[in-house]
Every structure is written in C-alpha cells, then in structure tokens.
Amino acid sequence: MRKDHRPFWLKRSQARFADWYAERYLRPQFQHMGKGPTVLKPWCISVFGYNIRLGDYPTIIAEPFAKVHLVSWAQKDFKDLSEILHNGNSEKEAPGATEAKDLNWQGMGLIDIGDYALICPGVRIQAATHIRVGAGVMMAQGAYITDADWHGLYDRCLPVGKTAPVVIGDNAWIGDHAIVCKGVTIGENSVIGAGSVVTRDIPKNSIAAGNPAQVVRELDPGRPVTGRECMFREFDAVRRMLDKADRECHGKNTLAGWMRALLFPRNDD
C-alpha cells in the first residue's frame, strides 16, 4: 500500500488498544518501566527474567516477523549445573568443574536501558551479568547485544559460559543487524555500522564498522550531537502535533474505503 487508508478514528482506536495492552500486559514484566512509552505491537515483545529495567519515554517497535526479545538470566541459578550434569559428586571432578570455577557467577543478568531509547524490530538483548544501555541509544532492526558466550568453550554443556558486562554510552547508534559482544564498552554518540561485530571497546564520538569492528572515522568535535531527548522535552505538545497530523492525513478516509483497499487493492492505493 502507498497510503494508509484507515479512518482517523480507527487508527486512534488501534493505538489506544496498543497503549492499554502495553500497560496491562507488558509493564508488569519489567522490574521497572518508565513513563511515556510508545510501543507498536506490544504483543510481539518477549520479556524474560527478573532484572530488566526500562527508562522514561522509550520507543519500542515490534513486528510478528521480527519480535523484540529482552532476556535476563540470573547465572547464579546455574552455578552447580555442570557438576550435576557430569556427576560432580563422584570422586572424579566433573569435566566442566574447573571451567565453571573460573567464571564470574556473581552476576544477576541485569539489563538496564536508559531514557529515550529506540528499540526497533528484531532487537535481541541477552544478559547474564550486566548490560547497561545509556540514554537516547538507538538500536536498529536486528541488532544483538549480549554479555555472555552462552556455552563453555571446552564444556559445551556448561550454561552461560564466560561473561563480561557491556556498557553502551548515551546517544550511541547500533546499526542494522550489528552484534555487540561481551565485555565491550561503546562510547557516547558513537555509531556502529550495519552488520558489524563489536568485540573490543569503541571510543566516544566514533564511527566503527566491520568484523571485527574498527573505528573508520571520528565525528566532528565542533558539531554538537542532538539526542533523542529533544523530542520529549515537550512531550504533550509533540503528541498533540502528531495527533493533528494524523487527523489531517486520515480525516477523509472512510471505513468503506479502507475495506475496499484491503479486499480489492488498486495500483493507486
């Protein structure tokens, strides 16, 4: 479709239903969810674990073909699993016991996402220790952020594997289908190119790309970076402006015209 044929009242009703659904079914799944969320298709968002926090004014866009997954694993729950799987109570030490003792089992699988975040379809964030996402961070479609290997290197039955916290600075931009690996710090305002694999720290105000990602350019230090927070300084005014724009765009649409476009689409639709 080249045009949204929904009548204004229908689009507004669908948006209000999504808001209600997010408050009724999505908010209780977070340890904390801030004020003013904008959530498109909240039924396509999967939240698992106790320690997931979301700041004020987040924008989350999900699709049935590209769901958003936020997963927190409290790794202390798996501390003795390797020994159990390998009969660790026997006189012979379990194959994964040495590797398990070397890991940091103190993490609580915390995901902490700051204010004004943008989370696009297909984003996956999986934490076994701690992932800190700063304010105004934009995560493009299919981006993946993890702080763990999720299996032992030598013992493939060992859950979680090695972990190290991930920190993403304010106003960073994680590109389409980029991967951010364990132990990485990405500085504020930095941009990670589409499809990149970040395995080492990226300094602030940088553009990095590739596999492994490397800095290919630095931002102009003389030009300030305008973050997403500017969109929400007058939140009510912005919503009124968007509502007015929707009314003007959809005001002449009719229910019959919308149904016709769905059932009998034309080239000019």
C-alpha positions in Angstrom: 0.0 0.0 0.0 1.2 3.5 -0.9 -1.2 5.0 1.6 -2.8 4.2 4.9 -6.5 4.1 4.2 -7.6 3.7 7.8 -10.1 6.3 9.1 -8.6 8.5 11.8 -10.9 7.1 14.5 -9.8 3.6 13.6 -6.1 4.4 13.8 -6.6 6.2 17.0 -8.6 3.3 18.5 -5.9 0.8 17.5 -3.2 3.0 19.0 -5.2 3.3 22.3 -5.6 -0.5 22.4 -1.8 -1.0 22.0 -1.2 1.5 24.8 -3.7 -0.4 27.0 -2.1 -3.7 26.1 1.4 -2.4 27.0 0.2 -1.1 30.3 -1.8 -4.2 31.2 0.4 -7.0 30.0 3.9 -5.6 29.2 4.7 -3.3 32.0 4.3 -6.0 34.8 7.1 -8.0 33.0 9.7 -5.3 33.7 11.3 -4.7 37.1 10.8 -1.1 36.1 9.3 0.6 33.1 9.3 4.4 32.9 6.7 6.9 31.9 5.5 7.8 28.4 6.3 4.6 26.5 5.4 4.4 22.8 5.0 0.7 21.9 4.0 -0.6 18.5 2.6 -4.1 18.5 3.4 -4.8 22.2 2.2 -8.4 21.8 5.3 -9.0 19.7 7.7 -8.2 22.6 9.1 -11.0 24.7 10.5 -10.2 28.1 12.0 -12.9 30.3 13.8 -12.6 33.6 13.5 -10.5 36.8 16.1 -7.8 36.3 15.1 -5.8 33.3 14.7 -2.0 33.6 13.5 0.4 31.0 13.7 4.2 31.4 11.3 7.0 30.5 9.9 7.7 27.1 11.1 4.5 25.3 10.0 3.7 21.8 9.7 0.0 21.0 8.7 -1.2 17.6 8.0 -4.9 17.1 6.6 -7.0 14.2 5.3 -10.5 14.1 8.2 -11.4 11.8 10.8 -9.5 13.9 9.9 -9.8 17.6 11.9 -7.9 20.2 13.5 -10.2 22.9 14.8 -9.0 26.2 16.2 -11.9 28.2 17.8 -11.8 31.7 19.5 -15.0 33.1 20.5 -15.0 36.7 23.6 -17.1 36.3 23.9 -17.9 40.0 21.0 -20.3 39.4 23.2 -22.4 37.1 26.3 -22.5 39.4 26.2 -26.2 40.0 24.5 -27.4 36.9 27.7 -28.6 35.2 28.7 -30.7 38.2 25.2 -32.2 38.2 25.2 -33.0 34.5 28.6 -34.7 34.9 28.0 -36.5 38.2 30.2 -34.0 40.1 29.6 -35.7 43.4 31.8 -38.6 42.3 35.5 -38.8 43.2 36.5 -37.7 39.8 36.0 -34.0 39.2 33.4 -33.1 36.6 34.9 -32.1 33.1 33.4 -28.7 33.4 34.1 -28.1 37.1 37.4 -26.2 36.5 35.9 -24.0 33.8 32.9 -23.3 36.0 35.1 -22.2 38.9 36.9 -19.7 36.6 33.7 -17.9 35.6 32.1 -14.9 37.3 28.9 -16.4 38.9 28.1 -13.2 40.8 26.1 -11.6 38.0 22.4 -11.2 38.2 21.6 -10.8 34.5 20.7 -7.1 34.7 19.5 -5.2 31.7 19.3 -1.5 32.3 18.1 0.6 29.4 18.1 4.4 29.9 15.6 7.1 28.9 14.5 7.9 25.4 15.7 4.5 23.9 14.7 3.4 20.5 14.3 -0.4 20.0 13.5 -1.5 16.5 12.0 -4.8 15.3 14.1 -7.9 15.8 16.4 -6.4 18.5 17.7 -9.0 21.0 19.3 -8.2 24.3 20.5 -11.1 26.4 22.2 -10.6 29.8 23.9 -13.0 32.2 25.8 -10.3 34.1 25.0 -6.7 33.2 24.1 -4.8 30.1 23.9 -1.0 30.6 22.4 0.9 27.7 22.6 4.7 28.1 20.0 7.4 27.4 18.9 8.0 23.9 20.6 4.9 22.4 19.1 3.8 19.1 19.1 0.1 18.3 18.3 -0.6 14.6 16.5 -3.6 13.3 18.0 -7.0 14.2 20.7 -5.6 16.5 22.0 -8.1 19.0 23.6 -7.3 22.3 25.0 -10.0 24.7 27.3 -10.2 27.7 28.0 -13.9 27.5 29.2 -16.8 25.4 26.2 -18.9 26.5 28.2 -22.1 26.4 31.5 -23.2 27.9 34.4 -23.2 25.5 35.5 -26.7 26.4 32.4 -28.0 28.2 29.5 -27.3 25.8 27.0 -28.4 28.5 28.2 -25.6 30.7 25.4 -22.9 30.7 26.1 -19.2 30.2 29.9 -19.6 29.7 32.2 -16.7 30.2 30.6 -13.3 30.8 31.6 -9.7 31.0 29.5 -6.6 31.4 28.5 -4.5 28.3 28.2 -0.7 28.5 26.8 1.4 25.7 27.1 5.2 26.2 24.5 7.9 25.8 23.2 8.6 22.2 25.0 5.7 20.7 23.6 4.2 17.5 23.8 0.4 17.0 23.3 -0.3 13.3 21.1 -2.8 11.4 21.9 -6.4 12.5 25.1 -5.3 14.3 26.4 -7.6 17.1 27.8 -6.3 20.4 29.7 -8.9 22.2 30.6 -9.5 25.9 33.0 -7.1 27.7 32.5 -4.2 25.2 32.2 -0.6 26.0 30.9 1.7 23.3 31.4 5.4 24.0 28.7 8.1 23.9 27.5 9.3 20.5 29.3 6.6 18.6 27.8 4.8 15.6 28.2 1.1 14.9 27.8 0.3 11.2 25.3 -2.2 9.9 26.3 -5.8 10.2 29.3 -5.0 12.3 30.6 -7.3 15.1 31.9 -5.4 18.1 34.5 -7.4 20.0 36.5 -4.6 21.5 35.9 -1.1 23.0 34.9 1.7 20.7 35.7 5.2 21.9 33.2 8.0 22.1 32.3 10.1 19.1 33.4 7.5 16.6 32.0 5.6 13.7 33.0 1.9 13.7 32.3 -0.8 11.1 33.5 -4.2 10.1 34.1 -7.7 11.6 35.7 -7.1 14.0 34.5 -3.6 14.2 37.2 -0.9 13.9 37.0 2.9 14.0 36.8 4.2 10.5 36.0 7.8 11.2 35.6 10.3 14.1 32.7 12.7 14.5 33.4 16.4 14.1 34.2 17.6 17.7 32.9 21.0 16.7 29.4 19.9 16.0 27.1 19.0 18.9 25.1 15.8 18.7 21.4 16.3 19.2 20.0 13.3 21.1 16.5 11.8 21.2 15.7 13.6 24.5 15.0 16.8 22.5 11.9 15.0 21.1 10.4 14.6 24.5 11.1 18.0 26.2 7.5 19.0 25.4 6.0 15.5 25.3 2.4 16.6 25.4 2.9 19.2 22.7 4.6 16.7 20.4 1.7 14.2 20.9 -0.8 17.0 20.0 1.2 17.8 16.9 1.3 14.1 15.8 -2.4 13.8 16.5 -3.2 16.8 14.4 -1.0 15.4 11.5 -2.8 12.1 11.7 -6.2 13.8 11.7 -5.3 15.8 8.6 -3.8 12.7 6.9 -6.7 10.3 7.7 -9.6 12.7 8.2 -11.1 12.0 4.8 -10.7 8.2 4.9 -13.8 6.1 5.3 -14.3 2.6 6.7 -15.7 1.5 3.3 -12.7 2.9 1.5 -10.4 1.1 3.9 -12.2 -2.2 3.5 -12.1 -1.8 -0.3 -8.4 -1.1 -0.3 -7.8 -4.3 1.8 -10.0 -6.6 -0.3 -9.7 -5.0 -3.8 -6.4 -3.1 -3.9 -5.7 -0.9 -6.9 -2.5 0.4 -8.3 -3.1 3.9 -6.9 -3.6 2.5 -3.4 
